[in-house]
Amino acid sequence: MKQSLIPKRYWLVFGTFLLTIILYIDRSCISVAKEGITKDLQLTDKQFGWILSAFALGYALFQVPSGAMADRFGPRRILSCVVAFWATFTGLTGMAWNFLSILVCRFLFGAGEAGAFPGIARASFSWIPMKERGIVTGINFSGSRIGAAVALPLIAMVIKTIGWRYSFMIQACIGLSWALFWFLWFRDDPTQKNISEEEKNYILQNRQQLKPGQKEKISTGILLKSRNMWMVMFQYFASNFTFFFCLGWAFTDIKNRFQLDAFYAGLWTGIPLLGGAAGNWIAGFMVDSIYKKGQWQLSRRLPAMIGFALAAVGVTGFLYMERIGPAIFFLTLAILGADMTLSPSWSVCVDVGKKHAGAVSGTMNMAGNIGSFITGLAYAYMKEWTGSVQSYFYVAAGLNVLAIFAWMMIKPEKTLEEY
């Protein structure tokens, strides 16, 4: 077969890019629907915090199992199944009738979404050459930020037109369509796909290879004994603690703080998410550029450390700004910085996990989304306990600083058994 104009692996990246857009449209719409949900179901802010955190808890708890399933059964079947599963519970969210019903729907929705990024990571191990790994990761995560940024004002208009319940059902149909497309088009390995011999050989020669003697199976003990695993988990916890504020509470915070209507609050809140997309592209480019110069370790460490420094400055500045323009500037800086940590984080998971990239990335993402779970509750509870949200932002800034030191200890060139 002759070389096609557009390599098949680029279509794969386009497919996963679309998935991440859908992923974060589904995830972020709950914050825009808050007013309608709390009014119709008669909920308090603390109960809404539990709804946000129920998603994060389900997402965190099912990271490792879904990652392990992606390794065992392949990303074709697993991604198709988990997308169909979470799309179903996205639709059922629109049918909730009380606090418990929506809590269960959001938990199971989170459990379904847990398989997305580990599945993408496992597909990347088989299809993406090492020197393209950083930018591909950046592209995929930028899609999630673009999706959330577009969703905030768009969903506000949809909800105003047809109500919050029907908006969730529309999103369910989109997710089910993607799941069908993926199952029919994708194959787990380039040797199983009808692609040119030139591209196939290029992928096989340049993708990461297993080291001689590396275990075919991975145990919990190996994961828990690895310093790389613990440091990657901690820094991802810190990153999510910052980012999930933007996804969960920023819309409400900005809407109330600056007295905006839902549409304009959505537009302003979307800007930091676009900053996050830029952060993913910047870090992805840095990861690949530094790696091509033969500096594997620095290619992972430097973008992440710069990102956490920017995030620490950003969350602190956002707290003290009294006008919306400067406030959004600092929040954008924080999210740009937090998202600069993603490409190196997921690249390291594939580096050290190799065939077990799904399980390793799932473990990291589990730790990160425990941070999201805590964020969903911490913002509401700290505000009630202290009368302000200052303590939340101080904690976020402190975690970002500590994560810089965690990256100084991460060694991507070492396997889990070695370090």
GIKA-V137878 format. One record per pair of residues at least 12 apart in sequence whose C-alpha atoms are under 6 Angstrom apart, sorted by sequence separation. I is the first residue (numbers start at 0). GAP is how many residues later the second one is. If there is no record, write none. Layout:
[[I:GAP] [I:GAP]]
This chain:
[[92:12] [286:12] [317:12] [348:12] [316:13] [317:13] [88:16] [313:16] [313:17] [250:18] [313:19] [314:19] [88:20] [282:20] [313:20] [85:23] [310:23] [309:24] [85:26] [310:26] [84:27] [309:27] [310:27] [307:29] [81:30] [306:30] [307:30] [306:31] [306:33] [306:34] [303:36] [303:37] [74:44] [299:44] [74:48] [57:49] [61:49] [65:49] [69:49] [54:51] [58:51] [62:51] [66:51] [50:52] [53:52] [54:52] [57:52] [58:52] [61:52] [53:53] [57:53] [54:55] [58:55] [40:57] [274:57] [278:57] [282:57] [271:59] [275:59] [279:59] [283:59] [271:60] [275:60] [278:60] [279:60] [274:61] [278:61] [350:61] [125:63] [271:63] [275:63] [351:63] [347:64] [351:64] [93:71] [93:74] [128:74] [90:77] [128:77] [129:77] [89:78] [90:78] [128:78] [129:78] [90:81] [89:82] [87:84] [86:85] [311:85] [86:88] [311:88] [83:92] [307:92] [83:95] [82:96] [79:99] [238:99] [304:99] [79:103] [300:106] [75:107] [155:107] [152:110] [75:112] [152:113] [73:114] [151:114] [152:114] [296:115] [23:120] [27:120] [148:121] [20:122] [24:122] [16:123] [19:123] [20:123] [23:123] [24:123] [19:124] [23:124] [148:124] [16:126] [20:126] [24:126] [144:128] [145:128] [239:128] [243:128] [236:130] [240:130] [32:131] [232:131] [236:131] [239:131] [240:131] [144:132] [235:132] [239:132] [232:134] [236:134] [240:134] [141:135] [141:138] [137:142] [137:143] [137:146] [134:149] [133:150] [134:150] [133:153] [133:154] [241:154] [130:157] [237:161] [237:162] [234:168] [230:175] [227:182] [225:190] [226:192] [2:193] [225:193] [1:194] [0:195] [137:205] [136:206] [133:209] [30:217] [27:219] [121:235] [121:236] [117:240] [117:243] [117:244] [70:287] [69:288] [67:290] [66:291] [67:291] [66:292] [63:295] [66:295] [63:298] [62:299] [63:299] [62:303] [59:306] [59:309] [59:310] [55:313] [55:316] [56:316] [55:317] [52:320] [52:323] [51:324] [48:327] [48:328] [45:334]]
